[in-house]
């Protein structure tokens, strides 16, 4: 059965720390891995990764996909209190009926203390 | 640009009542998704549409749940009759056409549903 597992489930750090969030997936006909940030409301899109080993960066956030290990990491350097959120990982593929599917992890809850 | 718009933002009702959640996707997006989010189960895909046609409704939990998309700019998710275990945040999301490996989903702010 398809699944996405994120770790840790929750994390508390101090401002300025660097954090690494993990996502592992088992999805048939895998095509892409996505990271979202969810604060109080809607998940907002961060990254989409399709190629192994190519890092995507946006400011202090970066992410990389390892297709051999079926995993991805999201790094946040010099964390700020505004980074506090739930970070969701989702893996996209195709099901047996050739319909697109997106399998979501439960998320990592990050709290950044001042 | 307007994002995905959902209404109502909050809904509190008694069990047994009919609940209707509404969604307006981003203009030009061909795909629309309905999700339910709870602490225990995270985000669960209920159903998705492509060009107004339901493609996969395998996530709809029971016959009490139904969804429609009468046109490209409007969709509803209906629960009848509602039960306390339906309490959750319901999100609508849309994305543009193309391979899912190139087009992310954009989420509305959700409807927080509480069934008493």
Interface residues (C-beta under 8 A of the other chain):
Chain A: X31 X32 X34 X41 X42 X43 X44 X45 X48 X50 X88 X90 X92 X95 X97 X99 X100 X101 X102 X104 X105 X106 X107
Chain B: X4 X41 X42 X43 X44 X45 X55 X56 X91 X99 X100 X101 X102 X104 X105 X106 X107 X108 X109 X110
